[in-house]
Amino acid sequence: MYTIYVQFRCIPQRREAFVDRVKGEGILSAIRAEDGCLRYDYYFSETDENELLLIEAWESKRHQEVHIGQPHMARLREIKGEYIENTILGEFEIKG
């Protein structure tokens, strides 16, 4: 399994609107339906109203690499600038 996290710094007051738009345009459903997608979930920080965390889990790193090239991901990158100020990406391993 290949798991990554993405920490987003959202434009103030735009965090929920970003997730709503990703869901509303069908991007989230399309991602979750991709081959090899085990998990793709957003989490809201309880202490920072402008922080958003994404956890992605894939069967393999290759599945995640294919995911990045999908048309719905191009659309996500287009709309991201309206909602996101900064992004930090990291990998981690879940054992057990």
N, CA, C and O of each residue as an XYZ file, in Angstrom:
384
protein
N       0.842     -1.168      0.000
C       0.000      0.000      0.000
C       0.895      1.243      0.000
O       1.948      1.263      0.638
N       0.464      2.267     -0.718
C       1.166      3.542     -0.803
C       0.222      4.615     -0.251
O      -0.885      4.796     -0.759
N       0.663      5.315      0.780
C      -0.176      6.307      1.440
C       0.552      7.642      1.491
O       1.737      7.705      1.819
N      -0.164      8.696      1.167
C       0.387     10.046      1.250
C      -0.604     10.954      1.970
O      -1.792     10.655      2.090
N      -0.068     12.069      2.442
C      -0.942     13.106      2.980
C      -0.661     14.404      2.235
O       0.451     14.641      1.762
N      -1.673     15.222      2.142
C      -1.543     16.553      1.556
C      -2.160     17.523      2.558
O      -3.339     17.420      2.898
N      -1.349     18.457      3.021
C      -1.825     19.482      3.943
C      -2.033     20.762      3.147
O      -1.093     21.311      2.572
N      -3.266     21.223      3.122
C      -3.618     22.432      2.391
C      -3.771     23.601      3.350
O      -4.370     23.463      4.417
N      -3.231     24.748      2.972
C      -3.503     26.014      3.638
C      -4.498     26.710      2.736
O      -4.148     27.158      1.644
N      -5.737     26.801      3.190
C      -6.812     27.357      2.368
C      -6.878     28.876      2.502
O      -6.486     29.448      3.520
N      -7.374     29.499      1.466
C      -7.683     30.925      1.530
C      -8.743     31.089      2.627
O      -9.694     30.309      2.672
N      -8.601     32.077      3.504
C      -9.569     32.223      4.591
C     -11.022     32.170      4.106
O     -11.407     32.787      3.113
N     -11.787     31.413      4.851
C     -13.226     31.242      4.605
C     -13.542     30.408      3.360
O     -14.689     30.405      2.914
N     -12.552     29.692      2.779
C     -12.785     28.967      1.518
C     -12.640     27.443      1.653
O     -12.849     26.724      0.677
N     -12.291     26.944      2.830
C     -12.030     25.525      3.011
C     -13.246     24.655      2.663
O     -13.135     23.744      1.843
N     -14.374     24.921      3.263
C     -15.568     24.117      3.017
C     -16.041     24.258      1.564
O     -16.509     23.293      0.960
N     -15.915     25.459      1.019
C     -16.321     25.691     -0.368
C     -15.478     24.855     -1.328
O     -15.993     24.352     -2.327
N     -14.187     24.703     -1.032
C     -13.324     23.876     -1.875
C     -13.800     22.428     -1.879
O     -13.978     21.834     -2.942
N     -14.004     21.869     -0.708
C     -14.452     20.469     -0.633
C     -15.825     20.308     -1.282
O     -16.064     19.328     -1.988
N     -16.720     21.252     -1.051
C     -18.048     21.194     -1.674
C     -17.941     21.198     -3.196
O     -18.669     20.470     -3.872
N     -17.048     22.007     -3.732
C     -16.891     22.080     -5.189
C     -16.289     20.792     -5.749
O     -16.729     20.301     -6.789
N     -15.287     20.244     -5.064
C     -14.679     18.982     -5.503
C     -15.737     17.877     -5.526
O     -15.775     17.064     -6.448
N     -16.582     17.858     -4.516
C     -17.670     16.873     -4.484
C     -18.722     17.193     -5.543
O     -19.154     16.307     -6.279
N     -19.130     18.452     -5.620
C     -20.195     18.869     -6.529
C     -19.877     18.651     -7.994
O     -20.776     18.355     -8.782
N     -18.606     18.791     -8.380
C     -18.213     18.576     -9.774
C     -17.940     17.101    -10.083
O     -17.580     16.752    -11.207
N     -18.114     16.241     -9.077
C     -17.922     14.815     -9.293
C     -16.467     14.358     -9.262
O     -16.167     13.203     -9.564
N     -15.572     15.261     -8.900
C     -14.148     14.932     -8.884
C     -13.854     13.895     -7.796
O     -13.127     12.930     -8.036
N     -14.411     14.091     -6.620
C     -14.158     13.172     -5.520
C     -14.659     11.764     -5.844
O     -13.970     10.779     -5.577
N     -15.836     11.674     -6.410
C     -16.373     10.357     -6.800
C     -15.513      9.700     -7.876
O     -15.275      8.493     -7.831
N     -15.051     10.482     -8.832
C     -14.202      9.945     -9.904
C     -12.883      9.413     -9.349
O     -12.404      8.359     -9.767
N     -12.304     10.148     -8.411
C     -11.047      9.700     -7.801
C     -11.263      8.401     -7.047
O     -10.494      7.453     -7.208
N     -12.294      8.350     -6.233
C     -12.549      7.148     -5.431
C     -12.872      5.930     -6.285
O     -12.715      4.795     -5.833
N     -13.320      6.156     -7.510
C     -13.642      5.047     -8.423
C     -12.422      4.576     -9.215
O     -12.499      3.569     -9.919
N     -11.308      5.282     -9.112
C     -10.110      4.908     -9.865
C      -9.572      3.552     -9.422
O      -9.688      3.161     -8.261
N      -8.986      2.857    -10.372
C      -8.340      1.584    -10.090
C      -7.225      1.783     -9.065
O      -6.356      2.635     -9.250
N      -7.245      1.018     -8.007
C      -6.203      1.077     -7.005
C      -6.436      2.056     -5.872
O      -5.645      2.089     -4.929
N      -7.493      2.856     -5.927
C      -7.771      3.813     -4.851
C      -8.398      3.073     -3.669
O      -9.459      2.461     -3.795
N      -7.731      3.140     -2.534
C      -8.236      2.517     -1.317
C      -8.869      3.539     -0.376
O      -9.764      3.216      0.404
N      -8.387      4.773     -0.464
C      -8.889      5.819      0.420
C      -8.518      7.176     -0.159
O      -7.408      7.373     -0.654
N      -9.458      8.102     -0.091
C      -9.218      9.477     -0.519
C     -10.178     10.337      0.297
O     -11.325     10.549     -0.096
N      -9.693     10.830      1.440
C     -10.574     11.505      2.398
C      -9.993     12.836      2.859
O      -8.796     12.957      3.115
N     -10.872     13.830      2.958
C     -10.513     15.140      3.478
C     -10.882     15.224      4.962
O     -11.887     14.661      5.396
N     -10.052     15.936      5.730
C     -10.292     16.146      7.158
C     -10.101     17.620      7.474
O      -9.130     18.241      7.042
N     -11.044     18.174      8.238
C     -10.965     19.564      8.658
C     -10.243     19.645     10.004
O     -10.528     18.870     10.918
N      -9.316     20.582     10.113
C      -8.661     20.835     11.396
C      -9.673     21.404     12.370
O     -10.489     22.255     12.014
N      -9.613     20.936     13.577
C     -10.511     21.456     14.603
C      -9.980     22.753     15.213
O     -10.733     23.511     15.825
N      -8.686     23.003     15.046
C      -8.080     24.190     15.659
C      -7.720     25.290     14.669
O      -7.424     26.414     15.074
N      -7.740     24.979     13.375
C      -7.361     25.967     12.356
C      -8.381     25.909     11.227
O      -8.399     24.952     10.452
N      -9.213     26.909     11.133
C     -10.309     26.904     10.162
C      -9.852     27.004      8.704
O     -10.666     26.879      7.789
N      -8.565     27.228      8.490
C      -8.053     27.329      7.125
C      -7.169     26.147      6.736
O      -6.564     26.146      5.663
N      -7.097     25.156      7.597
C      -6.282     23.982      7.303
C      -7.173     22.808      6.891
O      -8.220     22.551      7.484
N      -6.720     22.114      5.862
C      -7.428     20.952      5.336
C      -6.400     19.856      5.092
O      -5.342     20.106      4.515
N      -6.711     18.652      5.529
C      -5.807     17.527      5.359
C      -6.456     16.495      4.449
O      -7.633     16.170      4.602
N      -5.686     15.989      3.510
C      -6.133     14.929      2.614
C      -5.268     13.702      2.876
O      -4.040     13.795      2.893
N      -5.903     12.560      3.079
C      -5.200     11.286      3.197
C      -5.582     10.440      1.988
O      -6.760     10.189      1.733
N      -4.559     10.003      1.246
C      -4.758      9.134      0.078
C      -4.074      7.798      0.340
O      -2.936      7.763      0.808
N      -4.753      6.713      0.045
C      -4.140      5.383      0.120
C      -4.418      4.671     -1.200
O      -5.552      4.635     -1.679
N      -3.369      4.110     -1.772
C      -3.422      3.440     -3.067
C      -2.818      2.046     -2.954
O      -1.988      1.787     -2.083
N      -3.234      1.167     -3.827
C      -2.662     -0.177     -3.826
C      -1.157     -0.137     -4.055
O      -0.424     -0.966     -3.516
N      -0.689      0.831     -4.857
C       0.743      0.957     -5.143
C       1.057      2.405     -5.523
O       0.161      3.195     -5.821
N       2.330      2.726     -5.504
C       2.762      4.064     -5.934
C       2.403      4.283     -7.396
O       2.052      5.396     -7.786
N       2.485      3.255     -8.192
C       2.137      3.355     -9.619
C       0.672      3.764     -9.797
O       0.368      4.585    -10.663
N      -0.234      3.211     -8.999
C      -1.646      3.603     -9.078
C      -1.800      5.101     -8.802
O      -2.572      5.784     -9.475
N      -1.066      5.602     -7.815
C      -1.156      7.015     -7.485
C      -0.567      7.872     -8.609
O      -1.080      8.954     -8.892
N       0.488      7.404     -9.240
C       1.090      8.136    -10.358
C       0.131      8.220    -11.542
O       0.049      9.260    -12.195
N      -0.588      7.147    -11.824
C      -1.598      7.151    -12.892
C      -2.721      8.123    -12.529
O      -3.221      8.858    -13.381
N      -3.101      8.117    -11.274
C      -4.154      9.002    -10.767
C      -3.853     10.475    -11.090
O      -4.745     11.212    -11.512
N      -2.621     10.894    -10.896
C      -2.231     12.291    -11.121
C      -2.506     12.745    -12.552
O      -2.784     13.922    -12.780
N      -2.431     11.829    -13.519
C      -2.629     12.178    -14.916
C      -4.063     12.128    -15.407
O      -4.308     12.357    -16.591
N      -5.010     11.839    -14.542
C      -6.410     11.728    -14.956
C      -7.016     13.101    -15.272
O      -6.621     14.102    -14.676
N      -7.966     13.149    -16.201
C      -8.596     14.427    -16.566
C      -9.253     15.151    -15.386
O      -9.202     16.378    -15.310
N      -9.861     14.408    -14.475
C     -10.501     15.064    -13.326
C      -9.461     15.695    -12.394
O      -9.774     16.629    -11.656
N      -8.223     15.183    -12.428
C      -7.168     15.814    -11.634
C      -6.709     17.126    -12.284
O      -6.340     18.072    -11.588
N      -6.733     17.174    -13.599
C      -6.431     18.435    -14.285
C      -7.461     19.486    -13.889
O      -7.114     20.644    -13.657
N      -8.716     19.085    -13.812
C      -9.781     19.994    -13.398
C      -9.565     20.441    -11.947
O      -9.750     21.615    -11.625
N      -9.180     19.523    -11.090
C      -8.913     19.868     -9.697
C      -7.798     20.906     -9.595
O      -7.896     21.855     -8.816
N      -6.752     20.726    -10.375
C      -5.654     21.695    -10.363
C      -6.123     23.068    -10.859
O      -5.647     24.094    -10.374
N      -7.049     23.092    -11.820
C      -7.586     24.366    -12.325
C      -8.309     25.143    -11.234
O      -8.114     26.351    -11.094
N      -9.135     24.459    -10.470
C      -9.955     25.160     -9.475
C      -9.224     25.396     -8.154
O      -9.642     26.238     -7.359
N      -8.152     24.670     -7.917
C      -7.424     24.769     -6.649
C      -6.974     26.201     -6.336
O      -7.014     26.616     -5.178
N      -6.553     26.949     -7.333
C      -6.078     28.310     -7.116
C      -7.118     29.246     -6.527
O      -6.762     30.262     -5.931
N      -8.386     28.929     -6.681
C      -9.453     29.756     -6.123
C      -9.631     29.539     -4.621
O     -10.292     30.332     -3.951
N      -9.038     28.457     -4.091
C      -9.303     28.067     -2.713
C      -8.063     27.809     -1.865
O      -8.123     27.918     -0.640
N      -6.948     27.472     -2.490
C      -5.774     26.988     -1.761
C      -4.607     27.963     -1.906
O      -4.284     28.394     -3.013
N      -3.978     28.306     -0.780
C      -2.802     29.185     -0.784
C      -1.501     28.394     -0.867
O      -0.560     28.812     -1.542
N      -1.445     27.248     -0.180
C      -0.202     26.499     -0.065
C      -0.514     25.022      0.138
O      -1.550     24.659      0.695
N       0.406     24.177     -0.327
C       0.237     22.736     -0.215
C       1.547     22.108      0.241
O       2.618     22.440     -0.266
N       1.446     21.192      1.210
C       2.587     20.402      1.668
C       2.227     18.939      1.463
O       1.167     18.480      1.890
N       3.128     18.211      0.800
C       2.888     16.799      0.489
C       3.873     15.942      1.248
O       5.045     16.297      1.378
N       3.404     14.811      1.753
C       4.297     13.885      2.447
C       3.814     12.456      2.324
O       2.647     12.204      2.023
N       4.717     11.530      2.559
C       4.412     10.102      2.509
C       4.545      9.521      3.909
O       5.305     10.028      4.735
N       3.804      8.462      4.164
C       3.992      7.728      5.407
C       3.562      6.296      5.210
O       2.843      5.975      4.263
N       3.993      5.456      6.087
C       3.684      4.039      6.000
C       2.810      3.665      7.177
O       3.110      3.999      8.323
N       1.718      2.962      6.882
C       0.827      2.483      7.921
C       1.131      1.000      8.113
O       1.055      0.215      7.168
N       1.468      0.632      9.321
C       1.765     -0.770      9.616
C       0.649     -1.340     10.470
O      -0.015     -0.638     11.233
N       0.472     -2.638     10.310
C      -0.504     -3.315     11.163
C      -1.714     -3.591     10.451
O      -2.648     -4.159     11.017
